[in-house]
Amino acid sequence: MNTLPATFAAVFVTLYVAHSVGDHWVQTSRQSADKGRPGRVGRLANTRHVAGLTVTKAVLLVPVVLVLGLDLSWWGLVAGFTADAVSHWWADRRSTLAALARVTGKAEFYSLGTPAHPAAPATADGGYAPTIGTGAYALDQSWHHLWLLVAALLITAV
């Protein structure tokens, strides 16, 4: 019996949940504010964020592997976690994902929900009305979800 599909599903769901926890609960406000800044400050903040995120994913994957008796290789884990960490670090520098949005024709969507968007949300008196969701956030999360899929495939199949 082929157990790869069930193993993949368990790994992907775990990475998905751990990503949400790591991106929203583990990441500090300082990391979030600084990770897109230019230079050393931004690179270090982003590196700290991705390190915490990767540890979160590993910590949550361990009990799933043990309880479900998943058969994973060290090479698969290294390949999957590396692909995920590198892609996450790249996107979270912000200028990189913004550039990708521009070259793919998604610049207007990227600015959605911010004062930079031509249809920025406004209060009754015409002032900016901050929102919890932006196009940049949606594109960021969908980028990460794509790479979680890649990571789960690598972890499962390598």
N, C-alpha and C positions, 0 to 999 in steps of 0.2 A: 504494500500500500504506500502511495506517495504522500508523505507528510509535509512536503515543501509548501503547498498552498496554505495549510493551517499555520505552519511556522511563520511564513511571510505575514499572514494576517495578524498574528500575535505580536510580531516585531513591529509592524507598521503602526498598529493601534497604540502600542506602548510608546514608540517614538513620537507619535502625534500628541498624545497626552503630555508626555514629558516636555515636548517643545512648548506647549502652552504654559505649563508650570514654569519652565525655565525662562521663557520670554517675558512673562507677566508677574511672577512672584519672586523668582530668584534674582533676576536682573535688578540692580539698584537704580534709583532715580538718577544718580550721578553718572552711571554707565550709560543710561539711556540718553541723557542730555549731552554727554561728551563724545560718544562713539562715532558721531559723524563729523566731529571737528577736524580741521586739517592738522597735519603734523603728528608729533609724538603723543600728545595728549589724547587725540582721537584714536590713534592706533592702539595705545595701551588700554584705554577704556573699552574698546571693542574686543580686544584680546581677552580682557578679564570677563567680559560678558559671555563670549563664546566658550571660554574655559568653564565657567559656572554652568552654562547651558549643557555642555557636553557631559560634565559630571552628573548633572541632574538626569540626563538620558541614561547614562550608565547605571546610576543608582536605581532607577525605576526598572531598568531592563533585567537586572540581576534576579530579583524575586520572581519575575515572570518566567525567566529561563529555568530557575530552580523548581518552581511549583509545577510548571507545565512539562518539565523535562525536555526542553528544546535542545536540539543538537546543532550548535553553532561553532564555527571555527574561529580561531584567533585571527586568521587572515581576513576573514569576512568581517569581523568586528572592526579590525583596524581600517579596512577599506571603506566600510560604511560610515564609521564615525569620522574618518578623515574627509570624505566627500561632503558629508553634512557640515562639518565645522568650517571647512574652507569656503563652501558656498554661502554659509551663513555670515561668516566674517566679511566676505566680499559685498554682499547685499547690504549689510548693516553699516557700511561706511557711508551710506546714503547717496553720496554723489555718484556712485557707480550704478545704483538702481535707478536714480533719476536720469542718468545718461541712457541707460537701457530703455527706459520709458520714452525718452525723446526719439531714439532711433527706431523704435517700433511703433511710433505714432500714438503713444499713450500719455504724452506730456499733459494734456488737459485733464485726463482722468487722474493722473498722479497728483495734480494740484487740487482736485475736488475736495471740498470741505475745509479749505484754507482760504485766507484772505487773498491769495494770489489767483484764485479761480474766478473767472468772469461772473459766475453766478454764486458768489460766496454767500453762505447763510447769513442772514441779517436779523437783528432784533426788530421789534415794532418801531423803534425810533431810528432805524437805519444803521446801527452799530453792528460790528461783527459778532456773530453768535457762535462761539466755539462748539465743536461737535466731538464726540468720542471716536467717530470713524472718519477716515480720510481715504482718498484714492491711494495715496502713498502707503498707508497702512495695509490696504487691501492687496496692493501689488506686492508689498513686502511679504505678507503672510502667504500669498499664493506661491511666490518664489520658494519660500521655505518648505511649503507642502510638497512641491515638486521634488525638492531634494531629499525630503523625508522618504518619499517613494523610492528614489534612487538608492538611498542609504539602506532601506529595508530590503530591497532586492540584493544589494551587495552582501549585507549581513547574512541573509538567508542562503544565497546561492554560491558564495565563494568558499 
